[in-house]
Amino acid sequence: MIFVFHGPNQSKLRNEFVNLKKGYEDVKFWEEELVDLVGYLSLQSLFGGRELVVLENPKVADAVKFSKKIEGKRLEKDVVMLFSEGLNRQKLAKFKDANIREFRDDIPKNVFPLLDAILARQKQKALSETRRLLSQGNDLGYLLKMFSWQLRNLARVKGGVTAGINPYVVKKLSRFKKSWSDANIQEALSLILKADLKLKKGKKNPVEFLVDKITSL
């Protein structure tokens, strides 16, 4: 059996991986060439127990070639491929007979009005939503993470790399592809990174000032 775990929600992915490992007596992280793994999978485990072989972020092209080589073969061990990003449908279709699991980000709905206002450059609404979220107990670190998440997803939508993103989010972000240049996105992400570094150093950095700068780009 081949498992393919992919998607941006690495926390959920790792938790599911931990649960998967519990069903095996032995777990081996493969660090050699994939071509050598084909023969290894046909060997019985030393002590006869179930063995799981783990591939951490293999190159997609190499992983596809590997999966084709073992199609129809009798395998004595299972394989799980862990990808840190979502794979699109075309790539997933090449993993025949694999158990594929996607792990998408879970974003609270109450933050979307703020994220939408930022991309629409509606400064006053964005500032109002920022104050609302802070008054509800959301900290600055969380808001910075959400700002970054929204902008990185916009960059992916602009580049046509939408695997792992909720289709509804893709549709919404598509409205802003022309109004946000790649340079705008990079500058906004740079501002967020600087704010995050200041926050981690214990320096004050009013989020309203950050929102004002991003919506002015």
C-alpha positions as CSV (number, residue, x, y, z in Angstrom):
1,M,0.0,0.0,0.0
2,I,1.2,3.5,-0.9
3,F,-0.1,6.5,1.1
4,V,0.2,10.0,-0.2
5,F,-0.2,12.8,2.4
6,H,-0.2,16.3,1.0
7,G,-1.4,19.8,1.8
8,P,-0.4,23.0,3.7
9,N,-1.9,22.0,7.1
10,Q,1.2,20.3,8.3
11,S,-0.1,20.0,11.9
12,K,-3.0,17.8,10.8
13,L,-0.8,15.9,8.4
14,R,1.8,15.1,11.1
15,N,-0.9,14.0,13.5
16,E,-2.4,11.7,10.9
17,F,1.1,10.4,10.2
18,V,1.7,9.7,13.9
19,N,-1.6,7.7,14.0
20,L,-0.6,5.8,10.9
21,K,2.7,4.8,12.4
22,K,1.0,3.2,15.4
23,G,-0.2,0.4,13.1
24,Y,3.4,-0.8,12.3
25,E,6.0,-2.6,14.2
26,D,8.8,-0.9,12.4
27,V,9.1,2.5,10.7
28,K,12.0,3.4,8.4
29,F,12.8,6.9,7.0
30,W,14.2,6.3,3.5
31,E,17.3,8.5,2.8
32,E,18.8,6.5,-0.2
33,E,17.9,6.6,-3.9
34,L,14.3,5.8,-4.8
35,V,15.5,3.3,-7.3
36,D,16.9,1.2,-4.5
37,L,13.6,1.3,-2.6
38,V,11.9,-0.8,-5.3
39,G,13.9,-3.9,-4.4
40,Y,13.8,-3.2,-0.6
41,L,10.0,-3.2,-0.6
42,S,9.9,-6.8,-2.0
43,L,11.9,-8.1,0.9
44,Q,10.2,-9.5,4.0
45,S,10.8,-7.6,7.2
46,L,13.6,-9.0,9.4
47,F,11.2,-10.0,12.2
48,G,8.1,-10.6,10.2
49,G,6.2,-7.5,11.5
50,R,4.6,-4.8,9.4
51,E,7.0,-2.1,8.2
52,L,6.3,1.4,7.0
53,V,8.8,3.2,4.8
54,V,8.6,7.0,5.0
55,L,9.6,9.4,2.1
56,E,9.9,13.0,3.3
57,N,9.1,15.6,0.6
58,P,10.4,13.6,-2.3
59,K,10.6,15.3,-5.7
60,V,7.2,14.8,-7.3
61,A,8.6,13.7,-10.6
62,D,10.8,11.1,-8.9
63,A,7.9,9.9,-6.7
64,V,5.7,9.4,-9.7
65,K,8.3,7.4,-11.5
66,F,8.8,5.3,-8.4
67,S,5.1,4.6,-8.0
68,K,4.9,3.5,-11.7
69,K,7.8,1.0,-11.1
70,I,6.0,-0.7,-8.3
71,E,2.6,-0.9,-9.9
72,G,1.3,-4.5,-9.9
73,K,4.2,-5.7,-7.8
74,R,3.8,-7.7,-4.6
75,L,5.0,-5.4,-1.8
76,E,6.0,-6.7,1.7
77,K,6.1,-3.2,3.1
78,D,4.0,-0.1,2.9
79,V,5.1,3.4,1.9
80,V,4.0,6.8,2.9
81,M,5.0,10.0,1.0
82,L,4.8,13.2,3.0
83,F,4.5,16.4,1.0
84,S,4.5,19.8,2.6
85,E,2.5,21.4,-0.2
86,G,-0.7,20.4,-1.9
87,L,-0.5,18.5,-5.2
88,N,-2.8,19.3,-8.1
89,R,-5.2,16.8,-9.6
90,Q,-3.0,16.0,-12.6
91,K,-0.1,15.0,-10.3
92,L,-2.3,13.0,-8.0
93,A,-3.8,11.1,-10.9
94,K,-0.4,9.6,-11.6
95,F,-0.3,7.9,-8.2
96,K,-2.5,4.9,-9.1
97,D,-4.0,2.8,-6.4
98,A,-2.5,5.0,-3.7
99,N,-4.4,6.0,-0.6
100,I,-4.4,9.8,-1.0
101,R,-5.2,12.2,1.8
102,E,-5.3,16.0,1.6
103,F,-4.8,18.3,4.5
104,R,-6.1,21.8,4.0
105,D,-5.8,24.8,6.3
106,D,-8.6,25.4,8.7
107,I,-9.2,29.2,9.0
108,P,-11.8,30.6,11.3
109,K,-14.6,32.4,9.4
110,N,-14.4,35.5,11.6
111,V,-11.1,36.5,10.1
112,F,-12.2,36.6,6.5
113,P,-13.8,40.1,6.6
114,L,-10.4,41.5,7.6
115,L,-8.4,39.5,5.0
116,D,-10.9,40.5,2.3
117,A,-10.7,44.2,3.3
118,I,-6.9,44.2,3.1
119,L,-6.8,42.8,-0.4
120,A,-9.6,45.2,-1.5
121,R,-7.4,48.0,0.1
122,Q,-10.5,49.1,2.2
123,K,-8.3,50.7,4.8
124,Q,-11.0,51.9,7.3
125,K,-12.9,48.6,7.2
126,A,-9.6,46.7,7.6
127,L,-8.7,48.8,10.6
128,S,-12.1,48.3,12.1
129,E,-12.0,44.5,11.6
130,T,-8.5,44.5,13.1
131,R,-9.7,46.2,16.3
132,R,-12.7,43.8,16.5
133,L,-10.5,40.7,16.3
134,L,-8.0,42.1,18.9
135,S,-10.9,43.0,21.2
136,Q,-12.1,39.4,20.9
137,G,-8.8,38.1,22.3
138,N,-6.9,37.3,19.1
139,D,-3.3,38.2,19.5
140,L,-1.1,40.1,17.0
141,G,1.0,37.0,16.1
142,Y,-2.2,35.2,15.0
143,L,-3.2,38.2,12.8
144,L,0.2,38.4,11.2
145,K,0.0,34.7,10.4
146,M,-3.4,35.2,8.7
147,F,-2.1,38.2,6.7
148,S,0.8,36.1,5.4
149,W,-1.5,33.1,4.7
150,Q,-3.8,35.3,2.6
151,L,-1.0,36.9,0.6
152,R,0.8,33.7,0.0
153,N,-2.4,32.1,-1.3
154,L,-2.9,35.1,-3.6
155,A,0.6,34.6,-5.0
156,R,-0.2,30.9,-5.6
157,V,-3.5,31.8,-7.3
158,K,-1.7,34.3,-9.5
159,G,0.8,31.6,-10.4
160,G,-1.8,29.0,-11.1
161,V,-0.6,26.8,-8.2
162,T,-4.0,26.2,-6.4
163,A,-3.7,22.6,-5.2
164,G,-4.6,22.4,-1.5
165,I,-6.5,25.7,-1.5
166,N,-10.2,25.6,-0.9
167,P,-12.0,26.2,-4.3
168,Y,-14.1,29.0,-2.7
169,V,-10.9,30.8,-1.5
170,V,-9.4,30.4,-5.0
171,K,-12.5,32.0,-6.5
172,K,-12.4,34.9,-4.1
173,L,-8.7,35.5,-4.5
174,S,-9.0,35.5,-8.3
175,R,-10.7,38.8,-8.1
176,F,-7.5,40.4,-6.8
177,K,-5.0,38.9,-9.3
178,K,-4.8,42.1,-11.4
179,S,-4.9,44.6,-8.6
180,W,-2.0,43.1,-6.7
181,S,1.3,42.8,-8.5
182,D,4.0,40.3,-7.5
183,A,6.0,43.3,-6.2
184,N,3.1,44.4,-4.1
185,I,2.7,41.0,-2.6
186,Q,6.5,40.6,-1.8
187,E,6.6,44.1,-0.2
188,A,3.6,43.3,2.0
189,L,5.1,40.0,3.0
190,S,8.3,41.8,3.8
191,L,6.4,44.2,6.1
192,I,4.7,41.3,7.8
193,L,8.0,39.6,8.4
194,K,9.6,42.7,9.9
195,A,6.6,43.1,12.2
196,D,6.8,39.5,13.2
197,L,10.5,39.8,14.1
198,K,9.8,42.9,16.2
199,L,7.0,41.1,18.0
200,K,9.3,38.2,18.8
201,K,11.9,40.6,20.2
202,G,9.3,42.1,22.5
203,K,9.1,45.4,20.6
204,K,5.9,47.3,20.2
205,N,4.5,47.3,16.7
206,P,0.9,48.5,16.4
207,V,-0.9,46.3,14.0
208,E,-3.0,49.3,12.8
209,F,0.2,50.8,11.4
210,L,1.0,47.6,9.5
211,V,-2.6,47.4,8.1
212,D,-2.3,51.1,7.0
213,K,0.9,50.4,5.1
214,I,-0.3,47.2,3.4
215,T,-3.5,48.7,2.3
216,S,-1.6,51.7,0.9
217,L,0.6,49.6,-1.4
